Amino acid sequence: MTYQVAKTVRAENEMARFAEYAAAYSDDWSREQFSRLNHILSVELAEAPHQWNYFYLTGAPYRAYLFRAGRRTQFWIVYTVDENTKIVNILRFWNASQNPEAYRV
């Protein structure tokens, strides 16, 4: 069964900052990354959200998908799954290069 994907304001803001970064790098590269990101959110997470493990910094109930944008840039898509409502809640689009001790849900 397909899940609905919802994003928190915080995740939306983090994705918007990535969009600014990507657009400044290259329009073509930016389109490619957001096409991939859209596929991950609308297909992979919507169809099989339990496929990925619990987030190593928090454990359950938070799961995470590592989104790679280029060779060095990586973001954790941190989310929860609500089985009752069939909603995948995207909580963070967190830059993996940040200090892990600074992470907050």
The first five atom37 places (N, CA, C, CB, O) and aatype in JSON, in Angstrom:
{
  "aatype": [12, 16, 18, 5, 19, 0, 11, 16, 19, 1, 0, 6, 2, 6, 12, 0, 1, 13, 0, 6, 18, 0, 0, 0, 18, 15, 3, 3, 17, 15, 1, 6, 5, 13, 15, 1, 10, 2, 8, 9, 10, 15, 19, 6, 10, 0, 6, 0, 14, 8, 5, 17, 2, 18, 13, 18, 10, 16, 7, 0, 14, 18, 1, 0, 18, 10, 13, 1, 0, 7, 1, 1, 16, 5, 13, 17, 9, 19, 18, 16, 19, 3, 6, 2, 16, 11, 9, 19, 2, 9, 10, 1, 13, 17, 2, 0, 15, 5, 2, 14, 6, 0, 18, 1, 19],
  "atom_mask": [
    [1, 1, 1, 1, 1],
    [1, 1, 1, 1, 1],
    [1, 1, 1, 1, 1],
    [1, 1, 1, 1, 1],
    [1, 1, 1, 1, 1],
    [1, 1, 1, 1, 1],
    [1, 1, 1, 1, 1],
    [1, 1, 1, 1, 1],
    [1, 1, 1, 1, 1],
    [1, 1, 1, 1, 1],
    [1, 1, 1, 1, 1],
    [1, 1, 1, 1, 1],
    [1, 1, 1, 1, 1],
    [1, 1, 1, 1, 1],
    [1, 1, 1, 1, 1],
    [1, 1, 1, 1, 1],
    [1, 1, 1, 1, 1],
    [1, 1, 1, 1, 1],
    [1, 1, 1, 1, 1],
    [1, 1, 1, 1, 1],
    [1, 1, 1, 1, 1],
    [1, 1, 1, 1, 1],
    [1, 1, 1, 1, 1],
    [1, 1, 1, 1, 1],
    [1, 1, 1, 1, 1],
    [1, 1, 1, 1, 1],
    [1, 1, 1, 1, 1],
    [1, 1, 1, 1, 1],
    [1, 1, 1, 1, 1],
    [1, 1, 1, 1, 1],
    [1, 1, 1, 1, 1],
    [1, 1, 1, 1, 1],
    [1, 1, 1, 1, 1],
    [1, 1, 1, 1, 1],
    [1, 1, 1, 1, 1],
    [1, 1, 1, 1, 1],
    [1, 1, 1, 1, 1],
    [1, 1, 1, 1, 1],
    [1, 1, 1, 1, 1],
    [1, 1, 1, 1, 1],
    [1, 1, 1, 1, 1],
    [1, 1, 1, 1, 1],
    [1, 1, 1, 1, 1],
    [1, 1, 1, 1, 1],
    [1, 1, 1, 1, 1],
    [1, 1, 1, 1, 1],
    [1, 1, 1, 1, 1],
    [1, 1, 1, 1, 1],
    [1, 1, 1, 1, 1],
    [1, 1, 1, 1, 1],
    [1, 1, 1, 1, 1],
    [1, 1, 1, 1, 1],
    [1, 1, 1, 1, 1],
    [1, 1, 1, 1, 1],
    [1, 1, 1, 1, 1],
    [1, 1, 1, 1, 1],
    [1, 1, 1, 1, 1],
    [1, 1, 1, 1, 1],
    [1, 1, 1, 0, 1],
    [1, 1, 1, 1, 1],
    [1, 1, 1, 1, 1],
    [1, 1, 1, 1, 1],
    [1, 1, 1, 1, 1],
    [1, 1, 1, 1, 1],
    [1, 1, 1, 1, 1],
    [1, 1, 1, 1, 1],
    [1, 1, 1, 1, 1],
    [1, 1, 1, 1, 1],
    [1, 1, 1, 1, 1],
    [1, 1, 1, 0, 1],
    [1, 1, 1, 1, 1],
    [1, 1, 1, 1, 1],
    [1, 1, 1, 1, 1],
    [1, 1, 1, 1, 1],
    [1, 1, 1, 1, 1],
    [1, 1, 1, 1, 1],
    [1, 1, 1, 1, 1],
    [1, 1, 1, 1, 1],
    [1, 1, 1, 1, 1],
    [1, 1, 1, 1, 1],
    [1, 1, 1, 1, 1],
    [1, 1, 1, 1, 1],
    [1, 1, 1, 1, 1],
    [1, 1, 1, 1, 1],
    [1, 1, 1, 1, 1],
    [1, 1, 1, 1, 1],
    [1, 1, 1, 1, 1],
    [1, 1, 1, 1, 1],
    [1, 1, 1, 1, 1],
    [1, 1, 1, 1, 1],
    [1, 1, 1, 1, 1],
    [1, 1, 1, 1, 1],
    [1, 1, 1, 1, 1],
    [1, 1, 1, 1, 1],
    [1, 1, 1, 1, 1],
    [1, 1, 1, 1, 1],
    [1, 1, 1, 1, 1],
    [1, 1, 1, 1, 1],
    [1, 1, 1, 1, 1],
    [1, 1, 1, 1, 1],
    [1, 1, 1, 1, 1],
    [1, 1, 1, 1, 1],
    [1, 1, 1, 1, 1],
    [1, 1, 1, 1, 1],
    [1, 1, 1, 1, 1]
  ],
  "atom_positions": [
    [[0.83, -1.18, 0.0], [0.0, 0.0, 0.0], [0.88, 1.24, 0.0], [-0.95, 0.0, 1.21], [1.9, 1.28, 0.69]],
    [[0.5, 2.22, -0.74], [1.25, 3.47, -0.82], [0.93, 4.37, 0.36], [0.95, 4.19, -2.14], [-0.22, 4.49, 0.78]],
    [[1.97, 4.99, 0.89], [1.85, 5.93, 1.99], [1.82, 7.35, 1.45], [3.0, 5.75, 3.01], [2.36, 7.63, 0.38]],
    [[1.19, 8.22, 2.19], [1.25, 9.65, 1.88], [2.53, 10.19, 2.51], [-0.04, 10.42, 2.4], [2.91, 9.77, 3.6]],
    [[3.2, 11.11, 1.84], [4.42, 11.71, 2.36], [4.14, 13.15, 2.74], [5.58, 11.62, 1.32], [3.65, 13.94, 1.92]],
    [[4.44, 13.49, 3.99], [4.25, 14.85, 4.5], [5.59, 15.37, 5.01], [3.16, 14.91, 5.63], [6.38, 14.61, 5.56]],
    [[5.84, 16.67, 4.82], [7.1, 17.27, 5.26], [6.82, 18.31, 6.34], [7.86, 17.92, 4.07], [5.85, 19.07, 6.25]],
    [[7.67, 18.34, 7.35], [7.56, 19.38, 8.35], [8.09, 20.69, 7.77], [8.34, 19.0, 9.65], [8.78, 20.69, 6.75]],
    [[7.77, 21.78, 8.42], [8.28, 23.09, 7.99], [9.8, 23.08, 8.03], [7.71, 24.24, 8.88], [10.46, 23.63, 7.14]],
    [[10.35, 22.47, 9.05], [11.82, 22.41, 9.18], [12.44, 21.68, 8.0], [12.21, 21.72, 10.51], [13.43, 22.14, 7.43]],
    [[11.87, 20.54, 7.62], [12.39, 19.79, 6.48], [12.24, 20.6, 5.19], [11.65, 18.43, 6.35], [13.14, 20.6, 4.35]],
    [[11.12, 21.27, 5.04], [10.91, 22.12, 3.86], [11.97, 23.22, 3.78], [9.5, 22.75, 3.89], [12.51, 23.49, 2.71]],
    [[12.26, 23.83, 4.92], [13.27, 24.89, 4.95], [14.65, 24.35, 4.62], [13.3, 25.56, 6.33], [15.42, 25.0, 3.9]],
    [[14.98, 23.18, 5.13], [16.28, 22.57, 4.83], [16.39, 22.2, 3.35], [16.49, 21.32, 5.7], [17.45, 22.35, 2.76]],
    [[15.31, 21.74, 2.77], [15.31, 21.44, 1.33], [15.42, 22.72, 0.51], [14.03, 20.66, 0.94], [16.06, 22.73, -0.54]],
    [[14.81, 23.78, 0.98], [14.91, 25.07, 0.28], [16.34, 25.59, 0.29], [13.96, 26.11, 0.93], [16.81, 26.14, -0.71]],
    [[17.05, 25.41, 1.41], [18.46, 25.82, 1.47], [19.3, 24.98, 0.5], [19.01, 25.69, 2.92], [20.21, 25.49, -0.16]],
    [[18.99, 23.68, 0.42], [19.69, 22.83, -0.55], [19.38, 23.28, -1.97], [19.29, 21.36, -0.35], [20.26, 23.26, -2.82]],
    [[18.15, 23.68, -2.24], [17.76, 24.16, -3.57], [18.57, 25.39, -3.95], [16.25, 24.48, -3.62], [19.01, 25.51, -5.09]],
    [[18.77, 26.31, -3.02], [19.58, 27.5, -3.28], [21.02, 27.1, -3.6], [19.55, 28.45, -2.07], [21.62, 27.62, -4.54]],
    [[21.57, 26.19, -2.81], [22.93, 25.71, -3.03], [23.04, 25.05, -4.4], [23.34, 24.72, -1.92], [23.97, 25.34, -5.16]],
    [[22.09, 24.17, -4.72], [22.14, 23.44, -5.98], [21.98, 24.37, -7.17], [21.05, 22.38, -6.01], [22.67, 24.21, -8.18]],
    [[21.09, 25.34, -7.07], [20.87, 26.29, -8.18], [22.11, 27.15, -8.42], [19.66, 27.19, -7.89], [22.42, 27.49, -9.56]],
    [[22.8, 27.5, -7.34], [24.02, 28.3, -7.48], [25.12, 27.48, -8.15], [24.49, 28.8, -6.11], [25.99, 28.04, -8.82]],
    [[25.09, 26.19, -7.97], [26.11, 25.32, -8.58], [25.87, 25.19, -10.08], [26.09, 23.92, -7.92], [26.77, 25.42, -10.89]],
    [[24.62, 24.8, -10.46], [24.3, 24.61, -11.88], [22.81, 24.31, -12.0], [25.15, 23.47, -12.51], [22.26, 23.54, -11.22]],
    [[22.17, 24.92, -13.0], [20.75, 24.66, -13.21], [20.5, 23.2, -13.58], [20.2, 25.57, -14.31], [19.56, 22.58, -13.08]],
    [[21.33, 22.65, -14.45], [21.15, 21.25, -14.86], [21.35, 20.3, -13.69], [22.13, 20.9, -15.99], [20.56, 19.37, -13.49]],
    [[22.4, 20.53, -12.91], [22.68, 19.69, -11.74], [21.54, 19.81, -10.74], [24.02, 20.08, -11.09], [21.12, 18.81, -10.16]],
    [[21.04, 21.01, -10.54], [19.94, 21.24, -9.61], [18.7, 20.45, -10.04], [19.62, 22.74, -9.52], [18.08, 19.78, -9.21]],
    [[18.35, 20.53, -11.3], [17.18, 19.79, -11.8], [17.36, 18.28, -11.61], [16.94, 20.11, -13.29], [16.43, 17.57, -11.23]],
    [[18.57, 17.81, -11.87], [18.85, 16.38, -11.71], [18.67, 15.94, -10.25], [20.28, 16.05, -12.18], [18.06, 14.91, -9.98]],
    [[19.2, 16.74, -9.32], [19.1, 16.38, -7.9], [17.66, 16.4, -7.42], [19.94, 17.34, -7.06], [17.24, 15.5, -6.68]],
    [[16.9, 17.4, -7.84], [15.52, 17.47, -7.37], [14.62, 16.46, -8.06], [14.97, 18.85, -7.58], [13.6, 16.06, -7.5]],
    [[14.98, 16.03, -9.24], [14.27, 14.93, -9.88], [14.5, 13.65, -9.09], [14.72, 14.75, -11.36], [13.56, 12.89, -8.84]],
    [[15.73, 13.42, -8.7], [16.06, 12.25, -7.87], [15.37, 12.32, -6.52], [17.58, 12.14, -7.68], [14.81, 11.33, -6.05]],
    [[15.42, 13.49, -5.89], [14.81, 13.66, -4.57], [13.3, 13.43, -4.66], [15.11, 15.06, -4.01], [12.72, 12.77, -3.79]],
    [[12.67, 13.95, -5.68], [11.23, 13.75, -5.86], [10.9, 12.27, -6.02], [10.72, 14.54, -7.08], [9.91, 11.79, -5.47]],
    [[11.73, 11.55, -6.76], [11.53, 10.11, -6.94], [11.64, 9.38, -5.6], [12.55, 9.53, -7.94], [10.83, 8.5, -5.3]],
    [[12.63, 9.74, -4.81], [12.83, 9.1, -3.51], [11.62, 9.34, -2.62], [14.11, 9.64, -2.82], [11.11, 8.4, -1.99]],
    [[11.14, 10.57, -2.57], [10.01, 10.9, -1.7], [8.71, 10.3, -2.2], [9.87, 12.4, -1.58], [7.94, 9.73, -1.42]],
    [[8.45, 10.42, -3.5], [7.15, 10.02, -4.02], [7.05, 8.54, -4.39], [6.83, 10.84, -5.2], [5.94, 8.01, -4.52]],
    [[8.17, 7.89, -4.56], [8.13, 6.48, -4.94], [8.74, 5.6, -3.85], [8.87, 6.26, -6.27], [8.05, 4.77, -3.25]],
    [[10.02, 5.77, -3.6], [10.7, 4.87, -2.68], [10.17, 4.94, -1.26], [12.17, 5.16, -2.68], [9.83, 3.91, -0.67]],
    [[10.09, 6.14, -0.7], [9.58, 6.26, 0.67], [8.07, 6.04, 0.73], [9.93, 7.63, 1.24], [7.57, 5.49, 1.71]],
    [[7.35, 6.44, -0.29], [5.9, 6.27, -0.31], [5.49, 4.8, -0.46], [5.29, 7.09, -1.44], [4.45, 4.4, 0.06]],
    [[6.29, 4.02, -1.14], [5.93, 2.63, -1.38], [6.55, 1.64, -0.4], [6.32, 2.25, -2.76], [5.97, 0.59, -0.13]],
    [[7.72, 1.97, 0.13], [8.4, 1.02, 1.02], [9.19, 1.75, 2.11], [9.34, 0.1, 0.22], [10.41, 1.64, 2.15]],
    [[8.51, 2.49, 2.99], [9.24, 3.28, 3.98], [9.99, 2.45, 5.03], [8.28, 4.18, 4.68], [10.91, 2.96, 5.68]],
    [[9.62, 1.19, 5.19], [10.3, 0.34, 6.19], [11.56, -0.3, 5.64], [9.36, -0.75, 6.67], [12.25, -1.03, 6.35]],
    [[11.87, -0.02, 4.4], [13.05, -0.6, 3.76], [14.35, -0.09, 4.38], [13.03, -0.3, 2.27], [15.36, -0.79, 4.35]],
    [[14.35, 1.12, 4.94], [15.56, 1.7, 5.49], [15.58, 1.58, 7.0], [15.69, 3.17, 5.07], [14.55, 1.55, 7.66]],
    [[16.79, 1.52, 7.52], [16.99, 1.29, 8.95], [16.65, 2.5, 9.8], [18.41, 0.89, 9.21], [16.39, 3.6, 9.3]],
    [[16.67, 2.27, 11.09], [16.5, 3.36, 12.04], [17.74, 4.26, 11.96], [16.29, 2.82, 13.49], [18.84, 3.8, 11.69]],
    [[17.52, 5.53, 12.21], [18.58, 6.52, 12.11], [19.61, 6.27, 13.21], [18.01, 7.96, 12.23], [19.27, 6.12, 14.38]],
    [[20.86, 6.21, 12.82], [21.93, 5.83, 13.75], [22.1, 6.81, 14.92], [23.23, 5.72, 13.01], [22.61, 6.42, 15.97]],
    [[21.69, 8.05, 14.75], [21.84, 9.02, 15.84], [20.71, 8.98, 16.86], [21.93, 10.41, 15.27], [20.88, 9.43, 17.99]],
    [[19.57, 8.45, 16.48], [18.4, 8.48, 17.36], [17.81, 7.12, 17.66], [17.35, 9.34, 16.76], [17.25, 6.91, 18.73]],
    [[17.93, 6.21, 16.73], [17.25, 4.92, 16.88], [15.76, 5.08, 16.6], [0.0, 0.0, 0.0], [15.3, 6.09, 16.07]],
    [[15.02, 4.04, 16.96], [13.57, 4.02, 16.72], [12.89, 5.14, 17.49], [12.96, 2.65, 17.13], [13.34, 5.49, 18.58]],
    [[11.86, 5.71, 16.96], [11.1, 5.34, 15.77], [11.57, 6.06, 14.51], [9.64, 5.64, 16.0], [10.91, 5.98, 13.47]],
    [[12.7, 6.75, 14.58], [13.17, 7.55, 13.45], [13.96, 6.7, 12.47], [14.04, 8.72, 13.95], [14.9, 6.0, 12.85]],
    [[13.58, 6.77, 11.21], [14.28, 6.07, 10.14], [15.0, 7.11, 9.29], [13.28, 5.22, 9.27], [14.73, 8.31, 9.4]],
    [[15.92, 6.66, 8.44], [16.67, 7.62, 7.63], [17.1, 7.01, 6.3], [17.9, 8.1, 8.39], [17.44, 5.83, 6.2]],
    [[17.05, 7.86, 5.3], [17.52, 7.53, 3.96], [18.66, 8.49, 3.65], [16.35, 7.64, 2.88], [18.5, 9.7, 3.82]],
    [[19.79, 7.98, 3.21], [20.94, 8.83, 2.89], [20.86, 9.25, 1.42], [22.28, 8.1, 3.18], [21.03, 8.44, 0.52]],
    [[20.61, 10.54, 1.21], [20.51, 11.12, -0.13], [21.86, 11.7, -0.49], [19.4, 12.22, -0.2], [22.37, 12.59, 0.2]],
    [[22.46, 11.19, -1.56], [23.77, 11.67, -2.01], [23.58, 12.61, -3.19], [24.69, 10.49, -2.39], [22.96, 12.26, -4.19]],
    [[24.12, 13.79, -3.07], [24.06, 14.79, -4.14], [25.49, 15.07, -4.56], [23.32, 16.11, -3.68], [26.16, 15.92, -3.98]],
    [[25.96, 14.36, -5.56], [27.35, 14.5, -5.97], [28.23, 13.58, -5.15], [0.0, 0.0, 0.0], [27.75, 12.68, -4.47]],
    [[29.53, 13.82, -5.24], [30.5, 12.94, -4.57], [30.63, 13.19, -3.09], [31.83, 13.1, -5.21], [30.87, 12.25, -2.32]],
    [[30.48, 14.44, -2.67], [30.76, 14.76, -1.27], [29.56, 15.24, -0.47], [31.8, 15.8, -1.22], [29.62, 15.25, 0.76]],
    [[28.49, 15.63, -1.11], [27.36, 16.2, -0.41], [26.31, 15.12, -0.13], [26.74, 17.35, -1.22], [25.82, 14.46, -1.04]],
    [[25.99, 14.97, 1.15], [25.02, 13.96, 1.55], [24.06, 14.55, 2.58], [25.74, 12.72, 2.13], [24.44, 15.37, 3.42]],
    [[22.82, 14.11, 2.49], [21.79, 14.56, 3.42], [21.04, 13.35, 3.95], [20.82, 15.56, 2.74], [20.73, 12.42, 3.21]],
    [[20.75, 13.38, 5.24], [19.9, 12.36, 5.83], [18.45, 12.84, 5.72], [20.29, 12.08, 7.31], [18.11, 13.92, 6.2]],
    [[17.61, 12.04, 5.09], [16.17, 12.28, 5.1], [15.66, 11.49, 6.3], [15.46, 11.84, 3.73], [15.53, 10.26, 6.23]],
    [[15.38, 12.18, 7.38], [14.95, 11.55, 8.63], [13.43, 11.59, 8.68], [15.58, 12.25, 9.88], [12.81, 12.64, 8.46]],
    [[12.83, 10.44, 8.97], [11.37, 10.36, 8.91], [10.82, 9.33, 9.9], [10.93, 10.01, 7.51], [11.55, 8.49, 10.43]],
    [[9.52, 9.43, 10.12], [8.8, 8.42, 10.9], [7.68, 7.89, 10.02], [8.24, 9.02, 12.25], [7.28, 8.51, 9.03]],
    [[7.18, 6.74, 10.4], [6.09, 6.11, 9.66], [4.92, 5.91, 10.62], [6.54, 4.76, 9.02], [5.06, 5.27, 11.66]],
    [[3.78, 6.45, 10.25], [2.57, 6.27, 11.05], [1.71, 5.23, 10.36], [1.78, 7.63, 11.23], [1.1, 5.5, 9.32]],
    [[1.67, 4.05, 10.92], [0.93, 2.94, 10.31], [-0.58, 3.16, 10.36], [1.28, 1.63, 10.99], [-1.3, 2.69, 9.48]],
    [[-1.06, 3.85, 11.37], [-2.5, 4.08, 11.49], [-3.04, 4.97, 10.37], [-2.82, 4.71, 12.83], [-4.1, 4.7, 9.81]],
    [[-2.3, 6.02, 10.04], [-2.75, 6.96, 9.01], [-2.08, 6.72, 7.66], [-2.48, 8.38, 9.46], [-2.45, 7.34, 6.66]],
    [[-1.09, 5.82, 7.63], [-0.32, 5.54, 6.41], [0.37, 6.8, 5.9], [-1.24, 4.96, 5.31], [0.31, 7.13, 4.72]],
    [[1.03, 7.5, 6.83], [1.76, 8.72, 6.49], [3.23, 8.57, 6.84], [1.15, 9.95, 7.22], [3.58, 8.12, 7.93]],
    [[4.08, 8.94, 5.9], [5.52, 9.05, 6.15], [5.77, 10.53, 6.44], [6.39, 8.51, 4.92], [5.54, 11.38, 5.58]],
    [[6.24, 10.82, 7.65], [6.5, 12.2, 8.06], [7.98, 12.51, 7.91], [6.05, 12.43, 9.52], [8.81, 11.99, 8.65]],
    [[8.32, 13.37, 6.95], [9.7, 13.78, 6.75], [9.99, 14.87, 7.78], [9.96, 14.29, 5.27], [9.39, 15.95, 7.74]],
    [[10.9, 14.58, 8.7], [11.19, 15.51, 9.79], [12.39, 16.41, 9.51], [11.44, 14.74, 11.05], [12.4, 17.58, 9.88]],
    [[13.4, 15.84, 8.85], [14.62, 16.6, 8.59], [15.18, 16.22, 7.23], [15.67, 16.36, 9.69], [14.99, 15.11, 6.75]],
    [[15.88, 17.17, 6.63], [16.71, 16.96, 5.45], [18.06, 17.5, 5.9], [16.14, 17.7, 4.12], [18.47, 18.6, 5.53]],
    [[18.73, 16.69, 6.68], [19.87, 17.13, 7.48], [21.19, 16.87, 6.76], [19.87, 16.43, 8.82], [21.47, 15.75, 6.34]],
    [[22.0, 17.92, 6.62], [23.31, 17.81, 5.98], [24.2, 16.9, 6.82], [23.96, 19.22, 5.79], [24.48, 17.19, 7.98]],
    [[24.63, 15.8, 6.22], [25.4, 14.79, 6.95], [26.8, 15.26, 7.33], [25.51, 13.54, 6.12], [27.48, 14.6, 8.12]],
    [[27.26, 16.39, 6.79], [28.59, 16.88, 7.14], [28.58, 17.67, 8.46], [29.14, 17.76, 6.02], [29.64, 18.05, 8.95]],
    [[27.41, 17.9, 9.02], [27.34, 18.64, 10.28], [27.77, 17.76, 11.44], [25.91, 19.16, 10.52], [27.81, 16.53, 11.34]],
    [[28.1, 18.39, 12.53], [28.5, 17.69, 13.74], [27.33, 16.86, 14.24], [28.98, 18.69, 14.84], [26.26, 17.41, 14.52]],
    [[27.5, 15.53, 14.37], [26.41, 14.68, 14.83], [25.87, 15.09, 16.21], [26.87, 13.26, 14.88], [24.69, 14.86, 16.5]],
    [[26.71, 15.67, 17.04], [26.25, 16.08, 18.37], [25.27, 17.24, 18.29], [27.44, 16.47, 19.23], [24.54, 17.5, 19.25]],
    [[25.25, 17.95, 17.17], [24.35, 19.09, 16.99], [22.98, 18.66, 16.48], [24.97, 20.08, 16.03], [22.07, 19.49, 16.39]],
    [[22.81, 17.39, 16.16], [21.53, 16.94, 15.58], [20.41, 16.99, 16.62], [21.67, 15.51, 15.03], [20.57, 16.54, 17.75]],
    [[19.29, 17.55, 16.19], [18.05, 17.56, 16.99], [16.9, 17.24, 16.06], [17.83, 18.94, 17.7], [16.86, 17.73, 14.93]],
    [[15.98, 16.42, 16.51], [14.8, 16.09, 15.69], [13.9, 17.29, 15.6], [14.03, 14.88, 16.28], [12.86, 17.23, 14.96]]
  ]
}
